[in-house]
Amino acid sequence: MVSYLGLNEEASRINTSLKEHFGFKDEIDMFMFAFAYAVTKDLKPVPVSFLTKWGIPDNVDVSGLVHVLYPNETDEPNKLCNYLAHAGIYEINTLVGRDHHILISNLVSK
């Protein structure tokens, strides 16, 4: 069972770049935004292995959120969160690649 949040090496590099692009304070903040983006855009989870690991902050209950959003796929909610964050990171990176001046507000559904 996955009890951490994390990214593979490639996604970690992209996440750091996106964090700087959008002005997030920490990598975990960009990770969580990418997760939320993937959920709102109904992206398919990207299965990955060899994750860099972050401990889950005490004030973050990803498992509860994932249980609500994906009630039929919650055997390993943190793993699903990791997979969805990867999907979000890769798609956001593609959008930034197409338009380097894209704002975070352009990524949020209206």
SULHU-V953062 format. One record per run of one state. SS is the DSSP state (H for helix, E for strand, C for the rest). FROM is the first residue (numbers start at 1). TO is the last residue. If there is no record, write none. Layout:
# SULHU-V953062
<<SS | FROM | TO> <SS | FROM | TO>>
This chain:
# SULHU-V953062
<<C | 1 | 4> <E | 5 | 7> <C | 8 | 8> <H | 9 | 22> <C | 23 | 26> <H | 27 | 40> <C | 41 | 51> <E | 52 | 54> <C | 55 | 61> <H | 62 | 69> <C | 70 | 76> <H | 77 | 98> <C | 99 | 103> <H | 104 | 106> <C | 107 | 110>>
